[in-house]
Amino acid sequence: MSEQHIEKSKATVEAADHIPAEKRAELLESLAKLKPAIAKVSQTRKEDAQSIARLLEASTHEATRKEKRAGALKKVLDELKESIEKFEASHPKLVELVGEYSTLLANMGL
C-alpha cells in the first residue's frame, strides 16, 4: 500500500505542468529516494509506513494544486513531521529524506 501512495505522488508531480521542470525533477528524485526508505520501515512497522506514505501523498497533492488552500500544505507537512519524529533513532535516513522532501515542498513557492 505504501508503494501505491508514492507512485500516486510521483504521478501527481509528473502531471503538474505548472511547476517548472527543474522543480518537478527535484521532487521526483526525492520521492525515488523515499520509496526504499519507506519500504524498509514497512517491514517492521507497516501501519506507520502507510501513514507516512499517505501523508507524503497528501502533501504532494496540496503543494502541486493550482489553486492553493490557505494553510492546507502547512497543516499536512506538520502532520508528516509529527508522524516521523518517533523514527529519529531507529530510521534516521527516513527522517532525513522526509525532511528534505518537506523542505522542497515548503520552499518551492508554489
N, C-alpha and C positions, 0 to 999 in steps of 0.2 A: 504493500500500500504506500509506503514512504516513497518508493521509486516513482509511483504514479504522480505524486504531488510535485516531485522535482521535474518530471517530464512536462507536466502542465505549466510549471513555472517557466521552463525553457521555451515552450510553445508561446506563452504569453509575451515573453521578451522578444522572441523572433517576430511576432505579429505586430509589435508596437512600432510601426513605421514612422511615428512622430518623434521617436528617440533617435538621436544621431547614431550612426553605425558603430562608431568607436565606443560609445557607452553601452550599446547592446552587446558588443563583443566582450567588454569587461564583465558585464553581468553574466553572460553565458559561460565565460571562463570560470568565474567564481562559483556558479552553480555546478559546473563539472567537477570542481574540487570538493564541493559539499556532498555530492552523491555518494562517494565511497565512505566518507566520514559518518554520514547518517546510517549507511548500511552496516557499518561496524557497531554502532550503538544499538541498532535494531537486533543484533544477535543476542543481546542480553536484556535490553530494555525496549522491547518492541513498541509498547504504547507511547513511551516518551519520544522515541524516534518518529513515530507517526505524528505526534503533536508538533514536534519541531518542523517536520516537513510540511505539515498543514499550515503552520504559521509562516513559513517561508513562501508558500504559495499565496497566502493572503496578502503578505507584504508586497510581493511582486505585483500582484493584481492592483493593489492600491497605488503603488509607485508608477505604474505604467498607464493608469487611467488618463484619458484626455481631459476629462472634467474632474478635477480634484474635489475631494470632500474634506472640508476643514477638519484637521486633527485626526483623520482616519489612519493615515500612514504612521503617524507618531504613536497612536494607540496600539496598532498591531506590532510595531517594532519594539515597543515597551513590553508587550506580552511575550514576544520572542526572546528578548533579553532575559526576562524573568524565567522563562522555561529552560534556558540553557545554563543558568547560574549553578545549578546543582551538579553540573558536569565538569566544572572547572578542574577538579582534582583528577577525576577518572578519565576524562576525554578532553584534554586541553586543546588539542588540534581542532576538534569540532567547535569549541567555544571561540577559538581564534578565527576560524573560517566564517562562522555565523556573524561574528563581529565585523569582519571585513565586508561581508555582503550587506549587512545592515547599514554600514557606513556608506557604501556605494549608493545604496538606495536613498539614504537621507541627504547625501551631498550632491546628488545629480541635479537638483534644482528643477525637478520635473513637476 
